[in-house]
Amino acid sequence: MKAIQYTTIGAEPEVTEIEKPSPGPGEVLLKVTAAGVCHSDDFIMNLPEDQYVYGLPLTLGHEGAGTVVEVGAGVSGIDIGTNVVVYGPWGCGTCWHCARGEENYCSRAAELGITPPGLGSPGALAEYMIVDSPRHLVPIGDLDPVTTVPLTDAGLTPYHAIKRSLHKLRGGSTAVVIGTGGLGHVAIQLLRHLSPARVVALDVNDEKLRFAREVGAHEAVLSDKSAVENVRAITGPEGAALVLDFVGYQPTIDIAMGVAGVASDVTIVGIGDFVAHAKVGFGQSPYEAAVTSPYWGSRSELIELIDLAHQGVFDIAVERFTLDDGVEAYRRLSAGTLRGRAVIVP
C-alpha cells in the first residue's frame, strides 16, 4: 500500500510502498478515508538527529479518519463498516488520567513505550492504518471525513484549551487568538459558539486576517511590532481574559504576555520553538495571570466535538491532496501558504 513516510533525518517525507498491516489481538484495521497534515509533523521533521526520537521510517499522520474493515481477536463494540475518527494521544487505559479519558496525560505512556499514530506509531497518511484499541475510535456517522478529521487535533486541542478558561470569558471580555491557521481558525469558531467574549485574531498578513474575520473574529490585527499596542487599543486597560498562542515562537509569546490582563489565562499551544518562554513573576507578568501549555485533549472532549459537528457548528477550511501529492502539502505547510488544514484523501 502507499504511505507518506519520514525516512531520512533532515530530508522531505516521501511516498513509499509498504506492506498492508493486519490487526493483532485487540487492534482495529481502518481503511483510511482522510488524514490531516499538522505543524507538529513539520516540527519533528526539523529536529536534529540527537533530538529525534520517533523512529525511522515513520508513517506520518496523527489526524486520522477511516472505515473499520477488520478487527483483531478479542475486539468488541465496533462493527465492520463503521465510519470513525481516531483519538490520537494513546495511553495505557488504566492509570488515573486514562480512567478519566485523559489519555493525553497518561502517566505510564513513556514507561510502556506507547506513542501516538504518526508520532512514533504508524500514522494515518497511508491507505490503511492500525489503531491499537477500539476505545480510540469515535464514530462519525454521515459526517464528511475530510472536513471532520481536523477535529481530532486542530479541533480537539483548542477545544480543550478553551474549555478550561470559559469561566473567565464573560460578556465584555476579550479572547485573543494568535495564529489563524489549522488550529486557530477552529478556535475562533469555538470561542464564538461557546462564549460571549469579543474575539481578536492576530496573524502576519492581510489575507490571513480576512480569513480570520470570515470565520468569526470580531477584530483582526497584524502580528507585528505594534501588535501589543494595537490590541490594547481594543481591550483598554483590562487587557485580554484569555490569550491563545497557536504559534509558540518568542515574538508571539511576548505578544501574548503583553496583551494579557489581570487574572487572565495565557495558553501556549504552538510548538514553534522549544527554547521560547514566557516571563512570569512579580513585575514580569500581570497579577494572577496563569500561563500554561496544554497537550491535545480528552477522549470525551473529542466525542463532544463530533456532537458539535453534527449540529453544524463548524466550517472547517480544508485543502485536499492525494497521497501522491502529499509531500507538496508539507511544502505548503512549511511555507505558510495553506488556508486552514491540509487533508490527504487516499
Disulfide bonds with the S-S distance in Angstrom:
none
